[in-house]
Amino acid sequence: MRFYIDPDITKAETLPAFFYKEKEVFEALKQKVFLQTWQFVGDENLVPLPEHVHPLVLLDSYLTEPMLLTRGKDDVIRCMTNVCTHRGNLVAHHPGKKRNLQCMYHGRRFALDGTFEYMPEFSEAKDFPRACDHLHEFPVIKWGPLLFAGLGSDFPFQNVIDKMKERVGFLPLDEFVLEPSRSKDYLVNAHWALYCDNYLEGFHIPFVHKDLNEALDYGSYTTEVYDYLNLQIGYADGDAEVFDLPEDHLDYGKNVGAYYYWVFPNMMFNFYPWGLSINVVRPISENRTKVSFISYVYDEQKVDSGAGALLDKVEREDEFVVEGVHKGIRSNFYQAGRFSPTREKGVHHFHQLLAQFLNTR
């Protein structure tokens, strides 16, 4: 099946309703979108010192990809598959200090860079070891303390980070501290892409978010579209907290209360004067999604003010409308909608990318 989104937003229709309903499409997104892009895998403090490892499962219940972060003697952080190349057992089960990686099943051993080192009872095996006996390594990009792993080889993720740095590069990201008490998972009874659709437009703010609308100047709210990236700028209204922007900044002299970045396909980076809230949208099924809010605090005194306050309340309001849309598109009489040319550029861009990836990969 193929999808078409007219590049002219004034003519375009949204993705058809069956995109959000069909299990076949949901599974196709796994292979053609998620396994071709980049994902947030945590921060460098998961492997704080050389000779430390940290196993993780990427997008559990969807990709369910076993991965492993390591920091070798060379102090380089790597990400690789956590699956032994002998019989497929997990290599590491617990985080902590390790000089090497040894599978507990049959003793195959790897260096912390994933290189095959030793395997008992294989002296008579021909053409062994081969390149496929090393652990598969994923490319890693580090931004401040944040770590991202590339599942697809041709997704230019560094360009995405560089574009975000144009606006938020002045912030001392290395000084941002993970705050577990302000981090939380939410279960949403809706398709993951509907959650992204909602995030990608500020059109609904006056109708859904009373408190947020009071903190932002809706009339000045803007959306900028880039390759694999959207930026929504929330300008503060009244006495709400704003960024202290340097003189050479693109927005110097403006009252910016928030920079909302969305990165294809499922990551949001919400920068506020107090720090950063990363939202990772994790598909579970066609009808269920987990959204992880991961908070990094820079200025504790500003946490409870401005556009970045009351995040839990805003999230609950978003969940209510997204779940309503999820129920509504199951109607036999809804096929597709139209885009507001002034307010839904981000959603239009998202739908174009989804169609592109599904049609060409």
PEJO-V569769 format. One record per backbone hydrogen bond with DSSP energy under -1.0 kcal/mol. CO is the residue of the C=O (numbers start at 1). NH is the residue of the N-H. Records with the same first field share a line. If there is no record, write none. Layout:
CO: NH, NH
This chain:
8: 11, 12
16: 19
17: 20
18: 22
22: 26
23: 27
24: 28
25: 29
27: 31
28: 32
29: 33, 34
30: 35
33: 36
37: 151
39: 149
42: 147
43: 46
44: 47
51: 98
52: 71
53: 96
54: 69
56: 67
58: 65
59: 62, 64
65: 58
66: 82
67: 56
68: 80
69: 54
70: 78
71: 51, 52
72: 75
76: 72
78: 70
79: 138
80: 68
82: 91
84: 88
89: 84
96: 53
101: 110
103: 107
108: 103
109: 117, 118
110: 101
111: 114
114: 135
115: 111
118: 109
122: 125
130: 133
131: 134
136: 81
139: 150
141: 148
143: 146
145: 44
146: 143
147: 41
148: 141
149: 39
155: 157
157: 161
158: 162
159: 163
160: 164
161: 165
164: 167, 168
165: 169
168: 171
171: 173
172: 175
173: 176
177: 297
179: 182
180: 183
184: 293
186: 291
188: 190, 289
191: 195
192: 196
193: 197
194: 198
195: 199
196: 200
198: 201
202: 205
204: 208
205: 209
209: 213
210: 214
211: 215
212: 216
215: 237
216: 218
217: 220
218: 221
222: 233
224: 231
226: 229
228: 264
229: 226
230: 262
231: 224
232: 260
233: 222
234: 257, 258
235: 217
237: 240
243: 245
246: 249
249: 252
251: 254
254: 256
255: 236
256: 243
258: 234
259: 271
260: 232
261: 269
262: 230
263: 267
266: 281
267: 263
268: 279
269: 261
270: 277
271: 259
272: 275
274: 298, 299
275: 272
276: 296
277: 270
278: 294
279: 268
280: 292
282: 290
288: 284, 285
289: 188
290: 282
291: 186
292: 280
293: 184
294: 278
295: 179
296: 276
297: 177
299: 302
300: 303
302: 305
306: 309
310: 314
311: 315
312: 316
313: 317
314: 318
315: 319
316: 320
317: 321
318: 322
319: 323
320: 324
321: 325
322: 326
323: 327
324: 328
325: 329
327: 330
328: 331
335: 17
337: 14
340: 344
344: 348
345: 349
346: 350
347: 351
348: 352
349: 353
350: 354
351: 355
352: 356
353: 357
354: 358
355: 359
356: 360
357: 361
